[in-house]
Amino acid sequence: MLPYVSLVTSDEGYYVGFDIPSILHPQTLLAYEMNGAPLTLEHGAPLRLATPTKYGIKQIKRIGRIEYTDKRPRDFWAERGYDWYSGHNYIS
């Protein structure tokens, strides 16, 4: 398995990177519905990430592309001086 994941919005305006241990954390979710109904645009349709181990800047909505990579992917806020991990770092 490759060590990193890149998630990008469908308009490619926002992107986040994760290490595999964070993505595979049991509390990390990819959500496509809420309360039994498809997500609305307001709530992040068509797909959004929820992970309580990371700060809000990593909670990407409107996911259009998910890619696995062997290199640490770009991250919107890390490029602006914030920590790439932005929360707890889980090393397995």
C-alpha positions, 0 to 999 in steps of 0.5 A: 500500500502506498503511504499517502493519500491526496483528496481534491475538490471537484473544482480543484480549488482545495486539496489535502494530503494524509498519511495512510495511518490517519486515513485508516484510523477507525474514526475517519469517515468518507460520507456520502449521506446524512440521516439516510439522505444524500449529502446536499451541496451545503453539507459537502456533496457528493463526498466529504471526509470527517476525521476527528483526529485532525483539525478542521482544515483537513475536513475536506468537502466536495471531494472529486478525486482521491489518489494514493501516492508514494510522495507526500501530496500537496496540502492547501494550508501546509503550503501557507505555513500550517503543519502538514499533519494538522492534528494528531499523527498516528504512526503504526 
